[in-house]
Amino acid sequence: MSTPEQPPPKPGDHETVGEEHPGAPSERERADRSLTDFVRRAVSAGVGAASRSKDDIMRAAAGEMRSWLEHLDINSEVLKVLSKMVIEVKTEIRFRPTDDGKITPEATNDVKVKSKE
C-alpha cells in the first residue's frame, strides 16, 4: 500500500528548532514578564506584611491604652491636681435702683488660679 504523498512544506508551514510561534512572546518578553510578575508579587507581599504589622502594632497599643485607662484612678489624680492649686474668687454684687423703682443686681467677678508650688 502506498502512502499519499504530502505536498512539500511551504516556508512558514512548519517549525524548525529555535523558531517561535507567530504572535507568541519571545524568550526575552517571557523573562521580562516573569520578572515583572515576581516584583509585583514581592511588592504585594511586602505591602500585606506592612499592613498586618500596622494592625498588630495598633492592636497592641490599643490594648495597652485600655489597660492603662482601666487602672487609672481619676478621683485620686484630680485630688492631686486640686491639692496643688489655690483658686481665688472675688465677686462684688451691687444693687442699683432702676427708673421704675425696682432694684437690679450688678455683679463683677475676678478669678485667679495659682499654684501652691
Rosetta constraint file for C-alpha pairs under 8 A:
AtomPair CA 9 CA 13 HARMONIC 6.08 0.50
AtomPair CA 9 CA 14 HARMONIC 7.06 0.50
AtomPair CA 10 CA 14 HARMONIC 7.80 0.50
AtomPair CA 15 CA 19 HARMONIC 6.17 0.50
AtomPair CA 15 CA 20 HARMONIC 7.64 0.50
AtomPair CA 20 CA 24 HARMONIC 6.77 0.50
AtomPair CA 20 CA 26 HARMONIC 7.30 0.50
AtomPair CA 25 CA 29 HARMONIC 5.64 0.50
AtomPair CA 25 CA 30 HARMONIC 6.19 0.50
AtomPair CA 26 CA 30 HARMONIC 6.20 0.50
AtomPair CA 27 CA 31 HARMONIC 6.22 0.50
AtomPair CA 28 CA 32 HARMONIC 6.11 0.50
AtomPair CA 29 CA 33 HARMONIC 6.01 0.50
AtomPair CA 30 CA 34 HARMONIC 6.03 0.50
AtomPair CA 31 CA 35 HARMONIC 6.11 0.50
AtomPair CA 32 CA 36 HARMONIC 6.01 0.50
AtomPair CA 33 CA 37 HARMONIC 6.02 0.50
AtomPair CA 34 CA 38 HARMONIC 6.05 0.50
AtomPair CA 35 CA 39 HARMONIC 6.12 0.50
AtomPair CA 36 CA 40 HARMONIC 6.05 0.50
AtomPair CA 37 CA 41 HARMONIC 6.06 0.50
AtomPair CA 38 CA 42 HARMONIC 6.04 0.50
AtomPair CA 39 CA 43 HARMONIC 6.02 0.50
AtomPair CA 40 CA 44 HARMONIC 6.02 0.50
AtomPair CA 41 CA 45 HARMONIC 6.05 0.50
AtomPair CA 42 CA 46 HARMONIC 6.12 0.50
AtomPair CA 43 CA 47 HARMONIC 6.08 0.50
AtomPair CA 44 CA 48 HARMONIC 6.07 0.50
AtomPair CA 45 CA 49 HARMONIC 6.07 0.50
AtomPair CA 46 CA 50 HARMONIC 6.09 0.50
AtomPair CA 47 CA 51 HARMONIC 6.09 0.50
AtomPair CA 48 CA 52 HARMONIC 6.18 0.50
AtomPair CA 49 CA 53 HARMONIC 6.03 0.50
AtomPair CA 50 CA 54 HARMONIC 6.06 0.50
AtomPair CA 51 CA 55 HARMONIC 6.17 0.50
AtomPair CA 52 CA 56 HARMONIC 6.09 0.50
AtomPair CA 53 CA 57 HARMONIC 6.11 0.50
AtomPair CA 54 CA 58 HARMONIC 6.09 0.50
AtomPair CA 55 CA 59 HARMONIC 6.02 0.50
AtomPair CA 56 CA 60 HARMONIC 6.16 0.50
AtomPair CA 57 CA 61 HARMONIC 6.07 0.50
AtomPair CA 58 CA 62 HARMONIC 5.97 0.50
AtomPair CA 59 CA 63 HARMONIC 6.17 0.50
AtomPair CA 60 CA 64 HARMONIC 6.24 0.50
AtomPair CA 61 CA 65 HARMONIC 6.11 0.50
AtomPair CA 62 CA 66 HARMONIC 6.01 0.50
AtomPair CA 63 CA 67 HARMONIC 6.14 0.50
AtomPair CA 64 CA 68 HARMONIC 6.11 0.50
AtomPair CA 65 CA 69 HARMONIC 6.10 0.50
AtomPair CA 66 CA 70 HARMONIC 6.08 0.50
AtomPair CA 67 CA 71 HARMONIC 6.33 0.50
AtomPair CA 68 CA 72 HARMONIC 6.07 0.50
AtomPair CA 73 CA 77 HARMONIC 6.45 0.50
AtomPair CA 74 CA 78 HARMONIC 6.09 0.50
AtomPair CA 75 CA 79 HARMONIC 6.20 0.50
AtomPair CA 76 CA 80 HARMONIC 6.14 0.50
AtomPair CA 77 CA 81 HARMONIC 6.37 0.50
AtomPair CA 78 CA 82 HARMONIC 6.08 0.50
AtomPair CA 79 CA 83 HARMONIC 5.89 0.50
AtomPair CA 80 CA 84 HARMONIC 6.66 0.50
AtomPair CA 81 CA 85 HARMONIC 6.84 0.50
AtomPair CA 82 CA 86 HARMONIC 7.87 0.50
AtomPair CA 84 CA 115 HARMONIC 5.92 0.50
AtomPair CA 84 CA 116 HARMONIC 5.32 0.50
AtomPair CA 84 CA 117 HARMONIC 6.88 0.50
AtomPair CA 85 CA 113 HARMONIC 6.93 0.50
AtomPair CA 85 CA 114 HARMONIC 5.76 0.50
AtomPair CA 85 CA 115 HARMONIC 4.56 0.50
AtomPair CA 85 CA 116 HARMONIC 5.53 0.50
AtomPair CA 86 CA 113 HARMONIC 5.82 0.50
AtomPair CA 86 CA 114 HARMONIC 5.03 0.50
AtomPair CA 86 CA 115 HARMONIC 5.99 0.50
AtomPair CA 86 CA 116 HARMONIC 6.48 0.50
AtomPair CA 87 CA 111 HARMONIC 7.25 0.50
AtomPair CA 87 CA 112 HARMONIC 5.92 0.50
AtomPair CA 87 CA 113 HARMONIC 4.62 0.50
AtomPair CA 87 CA 114 HARMONIC 6.33 0.50
AtomPair CA 88 CA 111 HARMONIC 5.72 0.50
AtomPair CA 88 CA 112 HARMONIC 5.12 0.50
AtomPair CA 88 CA 113 HARMONIC 6.26 0.50
AtomPair CA 88 CA 114 HARMONIC 7.88 0.50
AtomPair CA 89 CA 109 HARMONIC 7.32 0.50
AtomPair CA 89 CA 110 HARMONIC 5.95 0.50
AtomPair CA 89 CA 111 HARMONIC 4.58 0.50
AtomPair CA 89 CA 112 HARMONIC 6.53 0.50
AtomPair CA 90 CA 109 HARMONIC 5.80 0.50
AtomPair CA 90 CA 110 HARMONIC 5.08 0.50
AtomPair CA 90 CA 111 HARMONIC 6.29 0.50
AtomPair CA 91 CA 107 HARMONIC 6.92 0.50
AtomPair CA 91 CA 108 HARMONIC 5.73 0.50
AtomPair CA 91 CA 109 HARMONIC 4.56 0.50
AtomPair CA 91 CA 110 HARMONIC 6.39 0.50
AtomPair CA 92 CA 107 HARMONIC 5.53 0.50
AtomPair CA 92 CA 108 HARMONIC 5.30 0.50
AtomPair CA 92 CA 109 HARMONIC 6.59 0.50
AtomPair CA 93 CA 105 HARMONIC 6.38 0.50
AtomPair CA 93 CA 106 HARMONIC 5.57 0.50
AtomPair CA 93 CA 107 HARMONIC 4.39 0.50
AtomPair CA 93 CA 108 HARMONIC 6.64 0.50
AtomPair CA 94 CA 105 HARMONIC 5.52 0.50
AtomPair CA 94 CA 106 HARMONIC 5.07 0.50
AtomPair CA 94 CA 107 HARMONIC 6.35 0.50
AtomPair CA 95 CA 103 HARMONIC 6.05 0.50
AtomPair CA 95 CA 104 HARMONIC 5.47 0.50
AtomPair CA 95 CA 105 HARMONIC 4.34 0.50
AtomPair CA 95 CA 106 HARMONIC 6.11 0.50
AtomPair CA 96 CA 103 HARMONIC 5.43 0.50
AtomPair CA 96 CA 104 HARMONIC 5.44 0.50
AtomPair CA 96 CA 105 HARMONIC 6.27 0.50
AtomPair CA 96 CA 106 HARMONIC 7.28 0.50
AtomPair CA 97 CA 101 HARMONIC 6.08 0.50
AtomPair CA 97 CA 102 HARMONIC 5.65 0.50
AtomPair CA 97 CA 103 HARMONIC 4.31 0.50
AtomPair CA 97 CA 104 HARMONIC 6.29 0.50
AtomPair CA 98 CA 102 HARMONIC 5.41 0.50
AtomPair CA 98 CA 103 HARMONIC 5.90 0.50
AtomPair CA 98 CA 104 HARMONIC 6.91 0.50
